[in-house]
Structures are given as structure tokens and as C-alpha cells.
Amino acid sequence: MIKQGMRTAFMALAVAGGMLAASPAYADGTLTVSSPQDPGSWDPVDTFLVNWSSVATNIFDGLTYRGPDAKLVPGLATSWEVMDEGTRIRFKLREGVTFHNGEPFNADAVKFTFDRLMGEEGKKGPQRSNYAAIDHIEVIDDSTVDMHLTQPDPVLLTKLAGYGAMIVPPKYIAEKGEDYFNAHPVGTGPFKMVSYEPKVGVKLEAYDGFWGEKAKLSNLDYRFISEPSTAVAELQAGRVDLVIPPTIPIGMIPTIEEADNIKVVTTASPTVYALRFNTANGITKDERVRKAMIYGVDRKAIIDAVLGGQAAEIASFQGELSFGFDPDMKPLPYDPNKAKELLKEAGVAPGTNIQIDIRGNNATFNEVSQAVASYLQIIGLNATIKPYETNVMLNDIIPQGKTGEMFQQSWGGWTLDFDNTAYLMYHTGEKWNPYDSDEKLDALLESQRAITDQAKREAILQDIAKYAADRALEMPLYNLNAIFGVSDRVKNFTPVPDSRLRLNEVSVD
């Protein structure tokens, strides 16, 4: 039984929204999706957001593709061969493919995509370091390219299935310009974008020239609804068919389950949540203080009370689906007396103020952070929670080092490999690491990137997790299931662990 507590207000809003909603208005062959966030940019090199991926996976293709079963299969490349001891990969490209504007897909498009990603345009975004092993692309012929690497990258083929590696049209970008492409994306996927209204929504239409299985839907509409109670009310009313993570608060699950014609569908996910520390300034510069705060919060109790069995406690910033996960690694226990001792040892006076920065549109995490603040109060810290609009927090507050003592970090870990999380969170100079610089940690992170011996590499990743935990770089919280709200009119929907929703196989009644 999920405890109610602070969730009552959210549930009441959802119920009220459902009671006041108007009759459903369906368009034949149209699926309407509620997404909690406008990514703000549609350029693959300019984003890391799962809510970009939940839309753009339908617009773009990579050389490889990974579906809901987590198996890597051909995408725009029909096959590949690893050569020269892992420093060259030859891709045979799919022929007869066109971009949504009619431009042909070929080897030149692949070269343009990766030259752009590794060049000045890619430098502006957060993706380039994921593909740092790529040196250059060599065009062999119209349907063959060689990807030359500075060193082997055991995760590269998976990375090519998402985000920055999505293949883009060179002529279209040259003619229209970067800014236009950013708001009017063109890819080779099963749907093409027909309109985009910032902060409101995106309309997609089935692309008849798609090379793979044609979409069963004629239209795919995304509405950006940041308020969870509104999204659930729209699902109840029939104006939304699918609500995607991380929208639905745990406390609203019973509301959905009790309603007619809608249901909750969940699946295991790599998504993890933590409160990271400002290690450069203030009281959290002291490792003893950071560990005190971890000892002072009963994360297991929060998971049981707030998350209702939809999450698992974590000891490092990764879940069980991540390569590098160590099942023997245990989180610091709840020990308020130990916490108080460490704070006293560090000279922190009772009643000292701290600030916790969070994304304001996540009702579940808002409740989690309130519980964290209550526990910190018990050990003598006066925690204030400061919510931000998500894009402001992710594009301004965190990267520029403007946070309080603690700040929310949730991470999808979509490659299912700890490198994708750890390198971006801990390596000196990375966008998501505004405060810390550790030569030993940098060396560990760099050392595992070229290792093809999986057992050896896994051991290094586990050492990285232990080292980060020993330094208390964050308060690890939980690994959360992916939670979807789904209308009964939606057929053949498969929940994905990583929010990369490709919906060409879905239909509606």
C-alpha cells in the first residue's frame, strides 16, 4: 500500500481534472502523446534530454538502432566490420533511403554528420565527448564508409544508435542554415515534423518514403504538458493517449488504475536520481559534510513511502541495467548520530542553511526532496528547496556552477553503460561537472574507454563507482522504473526502458 502523505493534493487535482474534462475528440490514425518538456532544440548534437529522444527517435535514424529489447540491430547501416584492432569500422549503408525533404541518404551524409558533430557545431552542444574516439570518416563509395578511431571504443556501436550520432541532411542544412534546422528538423525516420510550436507541442506525420516498416499511424502529436495533474486529467478525458516518463507521480498511479479505459504500464529503466553536491564552495566542499548528509537521510524509507515499490535504492549513480554495476556495493546506511558527529567534527553549526535546487515540473521528486529536507533538519541543517524551470536549470544553473549546496541530477544512462554517466558527471571540464576536478578520477575514466576486454573494463568502472562514492560526490537516491499512462485505444505499444520511443508499430482504435 502506497502511503498518502503529501500526495493527496496531487491525486485530488487529477480526480478533479478527470471529472471536469470534456468528451474525447479523436482524429483517425492520430496518437496524442503528453511529454513533460519541450527540449528547446531539435538538433541531435545540441541535446542530451530524454524528452528530445522520445520525439526525435521517430524523426531521425542512426547507423545502428536499439529497440525496447536492448538488442543492437542495423539502422541506416546494413552491416559493419571492426578492423585494424578496433581502430576502424567499415559500414555498409542502406541504399535507396531518402531524407524527409527528398535528399538522398549516402556516404556523404554520414561524413557530413560526423564532421559536424566533431567540429565547431558539435562543440557547442553536450554530445561531442561521447564520440571522442572518432577521428574521421572516410568515404569508400556511395554506400560504404570507414570510421577511423583514435582508439577502440567498446560502446561506440551503441552510441551510434542515439542522440548526437543521428544522421542529418547536408544539403538541407547548407541551404536552410543551422538555426532553421534546429527548429525544422529533417531526418530519415518513420515520421516527419510538420509543425512545432515552442512550449506547446510538435506535430508529426507518417513519412511514406520510410525505408523500414511504415507507420500504422497517420499522425503523431506531442503536447508539452509540464504539470502532472494536467497530463493525467487529459489522459482520463481522452484528449491524450499516452503519458510518457517522467511525468506521472507515484501517488497518481492508483488514480489511473481505478479509471476506465486507461492503465499504467511500467518497465525496468536505467534512470537514476541523485542529489549532487557543490564540492567547490560552502560547507559541502568538505567531504565529511557530504558524508554526514548521506548518513542523515533514510533513502530506503523515502523509497518505501513515496515511490511505492517503483524504485530501488542505489549505492552509485547507476542501476542494475548498467554495465559497471556492482551488486556487492552497498549504500551508506542511515545513521543520524554518525551524521551529527561528522558535522560537529567539520565545525558546522546547528541551523546552518543549505539550498537544494530541483526541477520544478517533477511532482514525485519534489516530494522526495521535501522528505530529504526533513531528514536534514533532524541532523541540524536547515534545507531550503529552490525549484527551477527544467531548461533553465539544465542549461544555465548547473553548467555555469550557480547551484546551491545540492542539486537534482536525474540521468537516463541510455547506453546501458556506466561510462555514459560517469564520464559526463565526473570528468574535469564536462558540462555536468561544474565543480569538481580530480586527476585520479580523470585517469580512471580515460583508461577504460579504449579497453575491449569486457571483464577488465567492468572492473575499472566498478572502481570508478567506488571512488566516487568514497568521495561522496552525490547522495545516490534511487533507480526508478519507467512509468507510462496508456489509453486502451492504443494497440501494440511496448514500453521502452530509455524513453527512446519509436512508434511506427503502434496503432489506435
Buried (B, 14 or more C-beta within 10 A) or exposed (E): EBEEEBBEEBBEBBBEBBEEBEEBEBEEBBBBBBBBBBBBBBBBBBBBBBBBBBBBBBBBBBBBBBBBEEEEEBBBBEEBEBEEEBBBBBBBBBEEBBBBBEBBBBBBBBBBBBBBBBEEBBEEBBBBBBBBBBBEBBBEEEBBBBBBBEBBBBBBBBBBBBBBBBBBBBBBBEEBEBEEBBBBBBBBBBBBBBEBEEEEBBBBBBBEBBBBEBBBBBBBBBBBBBBBBBBBBBBBBBBBBBBBBBBBBBBBBBBBEEBEEBBBBBBBBBBBBBBBBBBEEBBBBBBBBBBBBBBBBBBBEBBBBBBBEBBBBBBBBBBEBBBBBBEEBEBBEBBBEBBBBBBBEBEBEEEBEBBBBBBBBBBBBBBBBBBBBEBBEEBBBEBEBBBBBBBEBBBEBBBEEBBBBBBBBBBBBBBBBBBBBBBBBBBEEBBBBBBBEBEEBBEBBEBBBBBEEEEEBBBBBBBBBBBBBEBBBBBBBBBBBBBBBBBEBBEEBBBBBBBBBBBBBBBBE
